Amino acid sequence: MTERRSISLIKPDATALRALAHPQRLRMLGTLRVNGPATATSLAARLSMNTGATSYHLRQLAKHGFIEEDEDRGNARDRWWRARHELTAFPPADENEEALDAGIAFAQAALTAQITQMKSALARHAELPREWRLASTASDYCIPLTATKAEALVKRLHAVLDEAMETAPKLGGSYEPDVQPVTFILHAFPHPPED
């Protein structure tokens, strides 16, 4: 039996969620989570940004509790940053209007980032080894359900993904040679009427 570990999670307030909804900040946090600690200079190079803008966004992410300085690395001139949490959860739909608006802004920014990731994944799909092509999918299911049944199904899917994450190595570390970070994107919503 594989040992399970605790997954760190942040549930930001509306102000912090709005700060994270900035596309560059969202990319930076994702990069720190997946690739591990980095400096402003290395992040700027990786994300094709200038170092000044990168430093500003890092300070904003730190101010709202998403990242922290990695004091085990670097020196006074060369500050390293790391993600404080592996996951971000935004307020449920029944929160106040400000939290709901911030959650929607965050979800829109996250969706844009997810579309970019998916396009990149599809662009390199043919070059993947066969076993990774077989492990990849771009699927969608449309199932007639009540809101209660849909919520229960989403919870079951989250539980499966949570278990997989709890038994996997922590993101940003070193992995066995055949292990790679794999992204699962879960969206569930009532099918919108055709325009």
N, C-alpha and C positions, 0 to 999 in steps of 0.2 A: 504494500500500500504506500502510495506517495504521500509524503508529509505535506500538510497544508500550512500555509503562512497567512498572516493577516495582510489585507490590502489596505493601504492608506488612502483616505478619501477626504476631500474638502467639499464642504457645502457652503459656498460663499453667499454673502448677503447681496442685495440688489446692486449696491455700489461697486463691490468687487466684481460681480458678474458683468456689469457694464464695462469695467476696465478690461476684463478678459475678452470681451467681444471684439476688441480691435484685432483685425486679421494678422498683423505682424506679431502681436503678443501671443495670440493663439498658436501660431506656427512656432514661435520661440519656445513656449511651454511644451508643446508636443515634441520638439527636437530634444529638449533637455530630458523629458521623460523617456524617450525611446533610446537616445544615444548616450545619455549620461551627462555628467557635468561638463561645462565649457566656459570659456571666457567670452567677453563681449566681442573681442576681435575674431575669435574662431567662429562664433555664431554669425557675425556680420558676413564673413567670407562664405560660410555654408549657405546662408539665406540671401546672398546678393544684396546686402544692406550696407549703409555706412555705419561706422563704429559709434559715432555720436548718437544716432537714432537708436541703435541697438542698446547702448548703455542706458538711454532714457527709458526705453521699454522694459529693460531688466529691472530698473529701479521701481517702476510702476508695478510690475509683477511681484516684486519683493514687498512693496508697501501693502499690497492686498493679500499677502500670505501664500501666494502660489509657489514662489521659489525662495531660496535662501542662499547666502554666501556659503561656499564650501571651504571652510577654514582649514581643512586638512591639505588643501592644494594652494599653489600660487604664493604670492607675496603682496606687499603694499601696492606695487605697480600693476600686478597681474591678478585681478580678482576672478575667481572661479565661482560659477553659480550652478545650483542643482535644484531640481524639482523637489518640493516638499511632500507631494502626494502623487499617487499613481492614477487616481481618478478624480474627476470633477462632477458633482451632482448639482443640478439647479433646482430651485424651489418647485414644488408640485403646483399643478394648475389652480388649486384652490387658495393659493397665497394671495396677498394683497395685490392691487393693480400694479404698483411699482415693481414688485418682484416678478409678476407675470410678464410685464413689458421687458424687463431685464433678461428674463429667461428666454423670451422670444428673440431678442437681439443676439444673445449668446448662441441660440440654436441656429439662427440664420448664418452667423459667422462660422460656426462649426460645420454646417452643411456645405458652405462654400469651400472650406478646407477639405472636407470629405470628397467632394466632387473632384477637386484637384488631385487628391491622392488616388482616386479610382481611375481617372484619366491616365495618370502616370503608370499605374499598375497595368492597365490594358495596353499601353504603348510598349511595355516590356514583356508582356505575357508570352509571346512567341519565342523569346530568348530564354525563358525559364527552363530549368531541367524538367523533364516529364513529370517527376513526382510532385513538383511544386505547381505545375499546371493542373494536375489532377486534384490538388488540395485547394485550388482557388475556385471561386464562383462569383458570379454576379447574378443573383437570383432575386425574384420577387414573388410573393404569394398574395393573392387577394382572396380572403376567406370571409364569408358572411358570419358575423358574430354579434352578440350583444356587447355593450360597453363592459359589463361585468366579466364576460368570458374573454374579451380582448385583454382586459387588465390582467386577468389570471394567466393568460398565455404569455404576455410580456414578462410577468414575474417569473414564470417557469424558464423562459429563455434567458433572462438575467441570471437566474440561479445556476444554469448550466455554464454560462460564460464566467460567472464569479468562481465557480468550482475549478474551471480550467485555469483561471488566472491564479488562484490560490495554490495550485499544485505545480505551476510553472516557475522558472527562474524569474527573479525581479528584473524588470526592464532596466536598460541602461548599464547592465553589468556584462560579464563575459558569459558566453554560452558554449555548449558542446558544438563541435564542427557542423553538425547537421541541423542545428536549431537556429531559427531566425524569428524576429518579431513578426507576428501575423496580425493584421488588422481585421476585426469584425465590426461592421457598422450595422446597427440595428435601428430601423425606423419603423414606427407603427402609427397609423393614423386612419381615420375614416376616409375612404376613397373620395376624393373631391368630385363633385359633379362635373361633367364635361361642359366646357364653355361653348 
